[in-house]
Amino acid sequence: MFERPTSTSIKVKLQPQPQEARGFAYVRVEQGESLSSIARAYGTSVRRIQHANSLKAPNLKLGQILRVPIVVRAETHRRLPPGVFVHVVKEGDSLSSIRDRYGLTTIELISANPYLESLDRMEAGTELLIPSAVRGLIVRVKQGQDAVSLAEYYGSDVGRLAQVNGLESPTDLGENDLLLIPGVMAETTLGALHAKREHELERKRKLEQYARYQRYLAYLKDKQRRELQAKYERQAKYEQYLAWKERREQQAKYERQAKYEQYLAWLKDRKAEQAREEAIARQRAAEQARLAAQQRASSARAVVTRASSRSGGYGMPVPGARVTSGYGPRNFWIGGSNFHTGVDFAAPVGTPIYAASSGTVTASGWGGYGINVFVDVGNTRTIYGHMSRTAVHVGQNVERGDLLGYVGCTGICTGPHLHFEVQVNGRHVNPFNYLP
């Protein structure tokens, strides 16, 4: 032990200041390695490796190259006060867990480590001084300082200070040695750390509040976007409905126009048909009047012709059909005349019509009697009218009994029947004079 010197010129032996070199090691990630294992192997922390490589997640890829920050310290002797040892912080350690582990109070742990920057952040690899006996403030001796000056500065008894630190003489204390000042606590440091903690907590609260506000703004923006999207969708559906309605109305308009045009075309055809039928009726009436005037003059010739025709032989054009109108005047008028120039045989539509006599087909299709067939032989013509369709063609030779067509109701007609006529030298004669 040494007494307090009487002179202030006492010098202590200075130790060389420990030096350190900082840099990076480039490490290729091997199978099974993690950030924690690499940090332990190189004496650094996971956070420093993440910061050096801008890593947001702890996941590594096999073969990935990492920049690992390292600090190489020169080997220097550092004197520790008796009863003080070093605790190296590991992953998961906190100030409170270390404090409770060694039975210290917060102020005692802070006083032994007054250079701590935070009460909450503890990086793996950090060295903490742990006093196991006497508690007090541990300071690092700077150039020009000695035990006496430090005892005076902190108001401590120099003898007690020497006893606690195991000093035999002033030369036992050198620069960068650690000195425990008993009874002195780092109240100011603790207060500063508490203030810093409060500041950090307040900053954290503000950041969280700002983050919540940003989330709220994002929610409002997303809500507005969803509402606007829903509005656009409703508008799109409404426009689709309007387009569908317009197409439907336009289609209905087109359909009405098409039906109206079809009606006009039908009406035009109907009027043309009526005009044609009226013209045919007028022609028939004129012909019938002319024939009636010549009837008596041609009766003798008709008798001769009838005898001649019977020698050729006629057959019934529609066997078994009922006669609904005979040859000669009738009690009703058609086209200005009541004279019937032939014989009508009533039969269902589609009933076969056969040739009453042989001859050559001179007309087959639409004509003055609707769909009709004319068969000529010599000066005699037989006419088959109002057919539904024909079965022969012009120029075809037919024999009595050959199929000519089928019963219908084309032309001027009140019901399905065959209109049968016989003309000799262009004049109508009574068909009954030729039929069996």
ZADO-997243 format. One record per residue (C-alpha): residue number from 0; residue in three letters; chain; y, z, x. Coordinates in steps of 0.1 Angstrom, whole numbers. Layout:
# residues N
   pos   code   unit      c2      c3      c1
   NUM    ALA      A       Y       Z       X
...
# end
This chain:
# residues 436
   pos   code   unit      c2      c3      c1
     0    MET      A       0       0       0
     1    PHE      A      35      -6      12
     2    GLU      A      68      12       5
     3    ARG      A      98      -4      -9
     4    PRO      A     117     -18      21
     5    THR      A     152      -5      29
     6    SER      A     164     -39      39
     7    THR      A     166     -69      16
     8    SER      A     159     -92      45
     9    ILE      A     121     -88      42
    10    LYS      A     104    -121      43
    11    VAL      A      70    -129      29
    12    LYS      A      46    -155      43
    13    LEU      A      49    -188      25
    14    GLN      A      18    -208      16
    15    PRO      A      19    -246      14
    16    GLN      A      26    -258     -22
    17    PRO      A      -5    -273     -38
    18    GLN      A      -2    -310     -42
    19    GLU      A     -18    -332     -68
    20    ALA      A     -24    -370     -73
    21    ARG      A     -25    -386    -107
    22    GLY      A     -42    -420    -116
    23    PHE      A     -69    -437    -136
    24    ALA      A    -106    -442    -131
    25    TYR      A    -121    -473    -148
    26    VAL      A    -154    -464    -164
    27    ARG      A    -180    -487    -181
    28    VAL      A    -196    -470    -211
    29    GLU      A    -233    -465    -206
    30    GLN      A    -261    -458    -232
    31    GLY      A    -257    -424    -248
    32    GLU      A    -222    -417    -235
    33    SER      A    -193    -405    -257
    34    LEU      A    -157    -396    -252
    35    SER      A    -165    -359    -249
    36    SER      A    -191    -365    -222
    37    ILE      A    -168    -388    -202
    38    ALA      A    -139    -363    -205
    39    ARG      A    -161    -335    -192
    40    ALA      A    -174    -356    -163
    41    TYR      A    -139    -365    -152
    42    GLY      A    -122    -332    -159
    43    THR      A     -98    -345    -185
    44    SER      A     -95    -344    -223
    45    VAL      A    -106    -367    -252
    46    ARG      A     -70    -370    -264
    47    ARG      A     -58    -382    -230
    48    ILE      A     -86    -409    -228
    49    GLN      A     -77    -420    -264
    50    HIS      A     -40    -422    -255
    51    ALA      A     -47    -441    -223
    52    ASN      A     -68    -467    -242
    53    SER      A     -49    -467    -276
    54    LEU      A     -81    -456    -294
    55    LYS      A     -77    -445    -330
    56    ALA      A    -114    -437    -335
    57    PRO      A    -138    -419    -312
    58    ASN      A    -164    -447    -315
    59    LEU      A    -173    -465    -283
    60    LYS      A    -191    -497    -276
    61    LEU      A    -218    -501    -250
    62    GLY      A    -203    -518    -219
    63    GLN      A    -167    -510    -230
    64    ILE      A    -143    -504    -200
    65    LEU      A    -122    -473    -204
    66    ARG      A     -92    -461    -184
    67    VAL      A     -98    -424    -177
    68    PRO      A     -67    -404    -165
    69    ILE      A     -76    -381    -136
    70    VAL      A     -57    -355    -115
    71    VAL      A     -68    -349     -79
    72    ARG      A     -55    -315     -67
    73    ALA      A     -53    -307     -30
    74    GLU      A     -75    -278     -21
    75    THR      A     -52    -248     -17
    76    HIS      A     -59    -211     -18
    77    ARG      A     -44    -194     -48
    78    ARG      A     -44    -157     -49
    79    LEU      A     -52    -140     -82
    80    PRO      A     -43    -104     -91
    81    PRO      A     -72     -80     -91
    82    GLY      A     -90     -80    -125
    83    VAL      A     -76    -114    -135
    84    PHE      A    -100    -143    -139
    85    VAL      A     -98    -179    -150
    86    HIS      A    -111    -192    -184
    87    VAL      A    -115    -230    -187
    88    VAL      A    -108    -241    -222
    89    LYS      A    -136    -260    -239
    90    GLU      A    -137    -283    -270
    91    GLY      A    -133    -261    -301
    92    ASP      A    -115    -232    -283
    93    SER      A     -83    -219    -298
    94    LEU      A     -58    -193    -287
    95    SER      A     -70    -169    -313
    96    SER      A    -107    -174    -305
    97    ILE      A    -100    -168    -267
    98    ARG      A     -78    -138    -275
    99    ASP      A    -105    -122    -297
   100    ARG      A    -133    -130    -273
   101    TYR      A    -116    -110    -245
   102    GLY      A    -101     -82    -267
   103    LEU      A     -65     -92    -260
   104    THR      A     -35     -93    -282
   105    THR      A     -15    -125    -286
   106    ILE      A      15    -111    -266
   107    GLU      A      -9    -100    -238
   108    LEU      A     -25    -135    -236
   109    ILE      A       9    -152    -237
   110    SER      A      22    -128    -210
   111    ALA      A      -7    -137    -187
   112    ASN      A       0    -174    -194
   113    PRO      A      38    -177    -199
   114    TYR      A      37    -215    -192
   115    LEU      A      18    -223    -224
   116    GLU      A      36    -249    -245
   117    SER      A      20    -242    -279
   118    LEU      A       3    -215    -298
   119    ASP      A     -20    -240    -315
   120    ARG      A     -27    -270    -292
   121    MET      A     -53    -262    -266
   122    GLU      A     -67    -291    -246
   123    ALA      A    -101    -289    -231
   124    GLY      A    -100    -284    -193
   125    THR      A     -68    -262    -195
   126    GLU      A     -71    -230    -173
   127    LEU      A     -61    -197    -188
   128    LEU      A     -56    -164    -169
   129    ILE      A     -75    -135    -185
   130    PRO      A     -64     -99    -175
   131    SER      A     -94     -76    -178
   132    ALA      A     -77     -44    -167
   133    VAL      A     -40     -40    -164
   134    ARG      A     -19     -60    -189
   135    GLY      A      14     -75    -180
   136    LEU      A      34    -106    -171
   137    ILE      A      18    -129    -146
   138    VAL      A      43    -151    -127
   139    ARG      A      39    -176     -99
   140    VAL      A      57    -167     -67
   141    LYS      A      83    -193     -58
   142    GLN      A      98    -201     -24
   143    GLY      A     121    -172     -13
   144    GLN      A     106    -147     -37
   145    ASP      A      88    -115     -27
   146    ALA      A      73     -85     -44
   147    VAL      A     104     -65     -40
   148    SER      A     128     -91     -55
   149    LEU      A     104     -97     -84
   150    ALA      A     100     -59     -91
   151    GLU      A     138     -56     -91
   152    TYR      A     142     -86    -113
   153    TYR      A     118     -74    -139
   154    GLY      A     127     -37    -136
   155    SER      A      93     -27    -124
   156    ASP      A      83      -1     -99
   157    VAL      A      75     -18     -66
   158    GLY      A      48       7     -57
   159    ARG      A      31       3     -91
   160    LEU      A      34     -35     -87
   161    ALA      A      18     -34     -52
   162    GLN      A     -10     -11     -65
   163    VAL      A     -19     -33     -95
   164    ASN      A     -18     -65     -74
   165    GLY      A     -38     -50     -44
   166    LEU      A     -10     -57     -19
   167    GLU      A     -13     -39      15
   168    SER      A      18     -55      29
   169    PRO      A      45     -80      20
   170    THR      A      27    -106      40
   171    ASP      A      -2    -105      16
   172    LEU      A      19    -124     -10
   173    GLY      A      27    -161      -5
   174    GLU      A      43    -190     -24
   175    ASN      A      23    -201     -55
   176    ASP      A       4    -168     -55
   177    LEU      A       1    -151     -89
   178    LEU      A      16    -117     -94
   179    LEU      A      10     -94    -123
   180    ILE      A      40     -74    -133
   181    PRO      A      26     -44    -152
   182    GLY      A      42     -32    -184
   183    VAL      A      63     -64    -188
   184    MET      A      55     -87    -218
   185    ALA      A      67    -122    -224
   186    GLU      A      85    -114    -256
   187    THR      A     110    -142    -252
   188    THR      A      83    -167    -244
   189    LEU      A      63    -156    -275
   190    GLY      A      94    -158    -296
   191    ALA      A     101    -193    -283
   192    LEU      A      65    -203    -290
   193    HIS      A      67    -188    -325
   194    ALA      A     100    -207    -330
   195    LYS      A      83    -238    -317
   196    ARG      A      54    -233    -340
   197    GLU      A      77    -229    -369
   198    HIS      A      95    -260    -359
   199    GLU      A      63    -279    -356
   200    LEU      A      50    -265    -389
   201    GLU      A      83    -275    -405
   202    ARG      A      81    -309    -390
   203    LYS      A      45    -312    -402
   204    ARG      A      56    -301    -437
   205    LYS      A      84    -327    -437
   206    LEU      A      60    -353    -424
   207    GLU      A      35    -344    -451
   208    GLN      A      63    -344    -477
   209    TYR      A      74    -378    -464
   210    ALA      A      38    -390    -465
   211    ARG      A      34    -378    -501
   212    TYR      A      67    -394    -510
   213    GLN      A      56    -427    -494
   214    ARG      A      23    -424    -513
   215    TYR      A      43    -418    -545
   216    LEU      A      65    -448    -537
   217    ALA      A      33    -469    -530
   218    TYR      A      19    -456    -563
   219    LEU      A      50    -466    -582
   220    LYS      A      50    -500    -565
   221    ASP      A      14    -505    -573
   222    LYS      A      19    -494    -609
   223    GLN      A      49    -518    -612
   224    ARG      A      27    -545    -597
   225    ARG      A      -1    -538    -621
   226    GLU      A      23    -537    -651
   227    LEU      A      38    -569    -640
   228    GLN      A       4    -584    -635
   229    ALA      A      -6    -573    -670
   230    LYS      A      26    -588    -683
   231    TYR      A      19    -621    -665
   232    GLU      A     -17    -621    -679
   233    ARG      A      -4    -615    -714
   234    GLN      A      21    -643    -710
   235    ALA      A      -6    -666    -697
   236    LYS      A     -28    -658    -726
   237    TYR      A       0    -664    -750
   238    GLU      A       9    -697    -734
   239    GLN      A     -28    -706    -736
   240    TYR      A     -28    -698    -773
   241    LEU      A       3    -718    -779
   242    ALA      A     -12    -748    -760
   243    TRP      A     -44    -744    -780
   244    LYS      A     -25    -742    -812
   245    GLU      A      -4    -773    -803
   246    ARG      A     -35    -792    -793
   247    ARG      A     -52    -782    -826
   248    GLU      A     -22    -792    -847
   249    GLN      A     -19    -825    -827
   250    GLN      A     -56    -831    -832
   251    ALA      A     -53    -824    -869
   252    LYS      A     -23    -848    -871
   253    TYR      A     -42    -875    -853
   254    GLU      A     -72    -870    -876
   255    ARG      A     -49    -872    -907
   256    GLN      A     -33    -903    -893
   257    ALA      A     -67    -919    -885
   258    LYS      A     -79    -911    -920
   259    TYR      A     -47    -926    -935
   260    GLU      A     -51    -957    -914
   261    GLN      A     -87    -960    -925
   262    TYR      A     -76    -956    -961
   263    LEU      A     -50    -983    -956
   264    ALA      A     -76   -1006    -941
   265    TRP      A    -100    -999    -969
   266    LEU      A     -72   -1005    -995
   267    LYS      A     -63   -1038    -978
   268    ASP      A     -99   -1049    -977
   269    ARG      A    -104   -1038   -1013
   270    LYS      A     -73   -1058   -1024
   271    ALA      A     -85   -1088   -1005
   272    GLU      A    -120   -1084   -1021
   273    GLN      A    -105   -1081   -1055
   274    ALA      A     -83   -1112   -1049
   275    ARG      A    -113   -1131   -1037
   276    GLU      A    -134   -1120   -1066
   277    GLU      A    -106   -1129   -1090
   278    ALA      A    -103   -1164   -1074
   279    ILE      A    -140   -1168   -1077
   280    ALA      A    -139   -1157   -1113
   281    ARG      A    -111   -1182   -1121
   282    GLN      A    -131   -1209   -1103
   283    ARG      A    -162   -1200   -1123
   284    ALA      A    -142   -1200   -1156
   285    ALA      A    -127   -1234   -1149
   286    GLU      A    -161   -1247   -1139
   287    GLN      A    -177   -1232   -1170
   288    ALA      A    -151   -1247   -1192
   289    ARG      A    -156   -1280   -1176
   290    LEU      A    -193   -1277   -1180
   291    ALA      A    -191   -1266   -1216
   292    ALA      A    -170   -1297   -1224
   293    GLN      A    -196   -1319   -1207
   294    GLN      A    -226   -1300   -1222
   295    ARG      A    -232   -1322   -1251
   296    ALA      A    -227   -1354   -1232
   297    SER      A    -252   -1343   -1206
   298    SER      A    -278   -1328   -1230
   299    ALA      A    -299   -1360   -1231
   300    ARG      A    -299   -1362   -1193
   301    ALA      A    -307   -1325   -1191
   302    VAL      A    -338   -1331   -1213
   303    VAL      A    -349   -1358   -1190
   304    THR      A    -342   -1337   -1160
   305    ARG      A    -360   -1307   -1176
   306    ALA      A    -391   -1328   -1182
   307    SER      A    -390   -1340   -1146
   308    SER      A    -385   -1305   -1132
   309    ARG      A    -414   -1291   -1152
   310    SER      A    -436   -1317   -1137
   311    GLY      A    -427   -1302   -1103
   312    GLY      A    -434   -1266   -1115
   313    TYR      A    -411   -1235   -1112
   314    GLY      A    -421   -1199   -1106
   315    MET      A    -404   -1166   -1115
   316    PRO      A    -380   -1155   -1088
   317    VAL      A    -385   -1118   -1096
   318    PRO      A    -419   -1114   -1113
   319    GLY      A    -419   -1087   -1140
   320    ALA      A    -382   -1082   -1139
   321    ARG      A    -362   -1076   -1171
   322    VAL      A    -337   -1102   -1183
   323    THR      A    -304   -1085   -1190
   324    SER      A    -282   -1115   -1196
   325    GLY      A    -292   -1151   -1206
   326    TYR      A    -276   -1185   -1202
   327    GLY      A    -246   -1194   -1223
   328    PRO      A    -216   -1177   -1240
   329    ARG      A    -214   -1138   -1240
   330    ASN      A    -194   -1113   -1259
   331    PHE      A    -174   -1102   -1228
   332    TRP      A    -152   -1121   -1204
   333    ILE      A    -153   -1123   -1166
   334    GLY      A    -124   -1141   -1148
   335    GLY      A    -111   -1158   -1179
   336    SER      A    -145   -1170   -1192
   337    ASN      A    -173   -1156   -1213
   338    PHE      A    -198   -1184   -1205
   339    HIS      A    -228   -1172   -1183
   340    THR      A    -240   -1201   -1161
   341    GLY      A    -273   -1185   -1152
   342    VAL      A    -299   -1158   -1160
   343    ASP      A    -297   -1121   -1147
   344    PHE      A    -329   -1103   -1138
   345    ALA      A    -325   -1065   -1135
   346    ALA      A    -345   -1048   -1107
   347    PRO      A    -341   -1020   -1082
   348    VAL      A    -323   -1026   -1049
   349    GLY      A    -346   -1039   -1023
   350    THR      A    -370   -1057   -1048
   351    PRO      A    -383   -1089   -1032
   352    ILE      A    -369   -1123   -1044
   353    TYR      A    -391   -1153   -1042
   354    ALA      A    -383   -1191   -1043
   355    ALA      A    -387   -1205   -1078
   356    SER      A    -392   -1240   -1064
   357    SER      A    -396   -1256   -1030
   358    GLY      A    -368   -1271   -1011
   359    THR      A    -344   -1267    -982
   360    VAL      A    -321   -1237    -977
   361    THR      A    -285   -1249    -976
   362    ALA      A    -267   -1215    -978
   363    SER      A    -278   -1180    -967
   364    GLY      A    -253   -1152    -965
   365    TRP      A    -220   -1142    -981
   366    GLY      A    -207   -1167   -1007
   367    GLY      A    -194   -1171   -1042
   368    TYR      A    -222   -1149   -1056
   369    GLY      A    -220   -1121   -1031
   370    ILE      A    -248   -1124   -1006
   371    ASN      A    -266   -1156   -1020
   372    VAL      A    -292   -1182   -1011
   373    PHE      A    -290   -1219   -1021
   374    VAL      A    -322   -1240   -1022
   375    ASP      A    -318   -1278   -1027
   376    VAL      A    -344   -1304   -1035
   377    GLY      A    -333   -1339   -1045
   378    ASN      A    -304   -1336   -1071
   379    THR      A    -314   -1301   -1081
   380    ARG      A    -301   -1268   -1066
   381    THR      A    -314   -1233   -1074
   382    ILE      A    -290   -1204   -1067
   383    TYR      A    -300   -1167   -1060
   384    GLY      A    -270   -1143   -1061
   385    HIS      A    -260   -1107   -1055
   386    MET      A    -287   -1100   -1029
   387    SER      A    -287   -1070   -1007
   388    ARG      A    -298   -1091    -977
   389    THR      A    -315   -1125    -971
   390    ALA      A    -348   -1134    -954
   391    VAL      A    -342   -1171    -946
   392    HIS      A    -317   -1192    -927
   393    VAL      A    -299   -1225    -934
   394    GLY      A    -320   -1255    -927
   395    GLN      A    -353   -1237    -934
   396    ASN      A    -378   -1254    -957
   397    VAL      A    -394   -1231    -983
   398    GLU      A    -422   -1234   -1008
   399    ARG      A    -424   -1219   -1042
   400    GLY      A    -432   -1182   -1039
   401    ASP      A    -418   -1179   -1003
   402    LEU      A    -397   -1147    -997
   403    LEU      A    -359   -1155    -998
   404    GLY      A    -344   -1120    -998
   405    TYR      A    -340   -1087   -1017
   406    VAL      A    -322   -1076   -1049
   407    GLY      A    -288   -1060   -1044
   408    CYS      A    -254   -1057   -1060
   409    THR      A    -230   -1076   -1038
   410    GLY      A    -200   -1095   -1051
   411    ILE      A    -189   -1091   -1087
   412    CYS      A    -217   -1069   -1099
   413    THR      A    -221   -1040   -1124
   414    GLY      A    -257   -1031   -1113
   415    PRO      A    -285   -1042   -1090
   416    HIS      A    -299   -1076   -1103
   417    LEU      A    -306   -1112   -1094
   418    HIS      A    -283   -1139   -1107
   419    PHE      A    -304   -1171   -1109
   420    GLU      A    -289   -1205   -1116
   421    VAL      A    -302   -1241   -1118
   422    GLN      A    -278   -1270   -1111
   423    VAL      A    -286   -1307   -1116
   424    ASN      A    -262   -1332   -1101
   425    GLY      A    -237   -1303   -1097
   426    ARG      A    -238   -1293   -1133
   427    HIS      A    -252   -1260   -1147
   428    VAL      A    -283   -1262   -1169
   429    ASN      A    -303   -1235   -1187
   430    PRO      A    -327   -1219   -1161
   431    PHE      A    -351   -1211   -1190
   432    ASN      A    -358   -1248   -1193
   433    TYR      A    -374   -1246   -1159
   434    LEU      A    -390   -1212   -1157
   435    PRO      A    -425   -1206   -1169
# end
